[in-house]
């Protein structure tokens, strides 16, 4: 009996010991879990606080940025208005060249080739370009470039198309003042149609192809109307940033290429070597 009691007591002791270990392990796990959760909750709360402070700071910065931007726009607005006024005066001034421009438009290449160096041709174009004096006039128009930083990208592209178109026409007219030039080659080298294609709707290009005079008038009117809309939107602050640069790069590139083509010497095929180097 004593032996059995010992075994029984030992078994109970082992069981109690095992239970104690299990309870202790469970408590430790629970305790560690609670400590970890408490630590995580504390860090999460700290993170939330940091985010709130960051959001508050960002809001302050954004608000300050809006205020600063508004103030800068108010400050620069008078300069924008003056720049737009200068550009628009330049647009209107080009009308003085309309007679020479339209006269050039109707000259066929065959006539240019046959009569370009004729003394009477020179005399006629001297009369056309005398009032205004075209060189002084062109210099004054070039001064408009100083106002470019205060004009929107699209507004300047439209103006460049307008002035570039007139510039190419006046360059064609003024070349008749120099009888020794190869007028026909220059005539073919300066292609204003590409500018119309890049900056105006297809119906205006089609009209230009069908009737140069009507197409010219429609093209110039379109550019002026678009400039007015752009300038009004710029001043009122309602201009959409996407529409502001819509096709501006394409128009500006075409205008610059047209002006460049009218000032460059055409490539002479006789200047090329007969055998191209490898």
C-alpha positions in Angstrom: 0.0 0.0 0.0 2.8 2.3 0.9 4.4 1.7 -2.5 1.1 2.3 -4.3 0.6 5.5 -2.4 4.1 6.6 -3.4 3.3 5.9 -7.1 0.0 7.6 -6.8 1.5 10.6 -5.1 4.3 10.8 -7.6 1.9 10.6 -10.6 -0.2 13.4 -9.1 3.0 15.4 -8.5 4.1 14.9 -12.1 0.7 15.8 -13.4 0.6 18.9 -11.2 4.1 19.8 -12.4 3.2 19.4 -16.0 0.0 21.4 -15.5 2.1 24.1 -13.9 4.5 24.2 -16.8 1.7 24.4 -19.3 0.0 27.2 -17.4 3.3 29.0 -17.0 4.0 28.7 -20.7 0.5 29.9 -21.6 0.9 32.8 -19.2 4.3 33.7 -20.6 2.9 33.5 -24.2 -0.1 35.6 -23.3 2.1 38.1 -21.4 4.5 38.4 -24.3 1.7 38.7 -26.8 0.1 41.5 -24.6 3.5 43.3 -24.3 4.1 43.0 -28.1 0.5 44.2 -28.8 1.0 47.1 -26.4 4.3 48.0 -28.0 2.8 47.8 -31.5 -0.2 49.8 -30.5 2.1 52.4 -29.0 4.2 52.6 -32.2 1.1 52.6 -34.4 -0.3 55.5 -32.4 3.0 57.3 -32.6 3.0 56.8 -36.4 -0.5 58.1 -36.6 0.5 61.2 -34.8 3.5 61.7 -37.0 1.3 61.3 -40.1 -1.2 63.8 -38.7 1.6 66.3 -38.1 3.0 65.7 -41.5 -0.4 66.2 -43.1 -0.9 69.3 -41.1 2.5 70.6 -42.2 1.8 69.7 -45.8 -1.5 71.5 -45.7 0.2 74.6 -44.3 2.9 74.4 -47.0 0.3 73.8 -49.7 -1.8 76.7 -48.5 1.3 78.9 -48.3 2.2 77.7 -51.8 -1.2 78.7 -53.2 -1.0 82.1 -51.5 2.5 82.6 -52.9 1.5 81.5 -56.4 -1.6 83.8 -56.3 0.6 86.7 -55.2 3.1 86.0 -57.9 0.4 85.9 -60.5 -1.1 89.1 -59.3 2.4 90.7 -59.5 3.1 89.4 -63.0 -0.4 90.0 -64.4 0.4 93.7 -65.5 3.5 92.4 -67.3 1.5 89.7 -69.0 -1.2 92.2 -70.1 1.5 94.5 -71.6 3.2 91.6 -73.4 -0.1 90.5 -74.9 -0.8 94.1 -75.9 2.7 94.3 -77.6 2.1 91.0 -79.5 -1.4 92.0 -80.6 -0.1 95.4 -81.9 2.5 93.4 -83.9 -0.3 91.2 -85.3 -2.2 94.3 -86.4 1.0 95.9 -87.8 1.5 93.0 -90.2 -1.6 94.2 -92.0 0.6 96.9 -93.5 2.3 94.2 -95.5 -0.9 92.6 -96.7 -0.7 94.1 -100.2 2.8 92.7 -100.9 1.8 89.4 -99.2 -1.2 88.9 -101.5 0.7 90.0 -104.6 3.3 87.4 -103.9 0.7 84.8 -103.3 -0.7 84.9 -106.8 2.6 84.8 -108.6 3.2 81.4 -110.4 6.6 79.9 -110.4 6.8 80.2 -114.2 6.3 84.0 -113.9 9.0 84.2 -111.2 11.4 82.2 -113.3 10.8 84.4 -116.4 10.4 87.9 -114.9 12.1 87.7 -111.5 15.2 89.5 -112.7 13.4 92.0 -114.9 14.1 95.7 -113.9 10.4 96.5 -114.0 9.7 93.7 -111.4 12.2 95.3 -109.1 10.6 98.8 -109.5 7.1 97.4 -108.8 8.3 95.6 -105.6 10.2 98.7 -104.4 6.9 100.6 -104.5 5.1 97.7 -102.6 7.8 97.6 -99.9 8.5 101.3 -99.6 5.5 102.0 -97.3 6.3 100.8 -94.8 10.1 100.6 -95.1 10.3 96.8 -94.9 13.7 96.4 -93.2 12.9 98.8 -90.4 9.4 97.3 -90.1 10.9 93.7 -89.8 13.4 94.9 -87.2 10.6 96.4 -85.1 8.6 93.1 -85.4 11.6 91.1 -84.2 11.6 93.2 -81.0 8.4 91.5 -80.0 10.6 88.5 -79.0 11.4 90.3 -75.8 7.9 89.7 -74.5 7.9 86.0 -75.2 8.6 84.9 -71.5 5.2 86.5 -70.5 3.2 84.8 -73.2 1.7 81.3 -72.9 3.3 78.6 -75.0 0.3 78.2 -77.2 -0.2 82.0 -77.5 3.4 82.4 -78.7 3.2 79.5 -81.1 0.1 81.0 -82.7 1.9 84.4 -83.0 5.0 82.8 -84.4 2.8 81.1 -87.0 1.2 84.4 -87.9 4.3 86.4 -88.1 6.3 83.6 -89.7 3.8 83.3 -92.5 4.0 87.0 -93.2 7.8 86.9 -92.9 8.1 84.2 -95.6 5.8 86.3 -97.9 7.8 89.5 -97.4 11.1 87.6 -97.9 9.8 86.4 -101.2 8.8 90.0 -102.1 12.1 91.5 -101.1 14.2 89.1 -103.1 12.9 90.8 -106.3 15.0 93.9 -105.1 18.1 91.8 -106.0 17.9 90.9 -109.7 21.0 88.6 -109.5 19.2 86.1 -107.2 17.9 82.7 -108.4 14.3 83.7 -107.6 12.7 80.5 -108.7 14.9 78.3 -106.5 14.1 80.5 -103.4 10.4 80.4 -104.4 10.4 76.6 -104.4 12.5 76.4 -101.2 10.0 78.4 -99.1 7.0 76.2 -98.4 4.3 78.0 -96.4 1.8 75.2 -97.0 3.6 73.0 -94.3 2.9 75.7 -91.7 -0.8 75.8 -92.6 -1.0 72.0 -92.4 0.7 72.0 -88.9 -1.3 74.8 -87.3 -4.8 75.0 -88.9 -7.7 72.6 -89.4 -7.9 70.5 -92.5 -10.7 72.6 -94.1 -8.5 75.7 -94.1 -5.7 73.7 -95.8 -8.1 72.4 -98.4 -9.3 75.9 -99.0 -5.7 77.1 -99.4 -5.0 74.3 -101.9 -8.1 75.3 -103.9 -7.7 79.1 -103.7 -4.5 80.6 -102.3 -6.0 84.0 -101.6 -9.1 82.7 -99.8 -7.0 80.1 -98.0 -4.6 82.8 -96.9 -7.3 85.0 -95.5 -9.0 82.1 -93.7 -5.7 80.9 -92.2 -4.7 84.4 -90.9 -8.2 84.9 -89.5 -8.1 81.5 -87.8 -4.7 82.3 -86.1 -6.0 85.7 -84.9 -9.2 84.2 -83.5 -7.2 81.5 -81.7 -4.8 84.1 -80.3 -7.7 86.2 -78.9 -9.2 83.2 -77.2 -5.8 82.2 -75.8 -5.0 85.7 -74.5 -8.4 86.1 -72.9 -8.1 82.8 -71.1 -4.6 83.7 -70.0 -5.6 87.0 -68.5 -8.7 85.5 -66.8 -6.9 82.5 -65.4 -9.3 80.0 -66.9 -6.8 78.5 -69.4 -6.6 74.8 -69.1 -2.9 73.7 -68.7 -3.4 70.9 -71.2 -4.9 73.0 -73.9 -2.3 75.7 -73.2 0.4 73.6 -74.8 -1.9 71.7 -77.2 0.0 71.4 -80.5 2.1 74.4 -79.5 5.5 72.6 -80.2 4.3 71.4 -83.6 3.1 74.9 -84.6 6.2 76.6 -83.3 8.5 74.2 -85.1 6.7 74.6 -88.4 6.8 78.4 -88.1 10.6 78.4 -87.3 11.3 76.1 -90.2 9.4 78.3 -92.6 11.3 81.4 -91.4 14.6 79.5 -91.6 13.9 78.3 -95.1 13.2 81.9 -96.2 16.5 83.1 -94.9 18.7 80.2 -96.0 20.4 79.9 -99.3 18.8 77.1 -101.3 20.9 74.1 -101.9 22.5 74.1 -105.3 22.7 70.6 -106.9 25.8 71.7 -108.8 27.6 72.2 -105.5 27.3 68.5 -104.7 30.1 66.1 -105.7 29.2 63.7 -108.5 30.4 60.8 -106.5 29.3 60.6 -102.9 32.0 59.5 -100.4 31.4 56.0 -98.8 
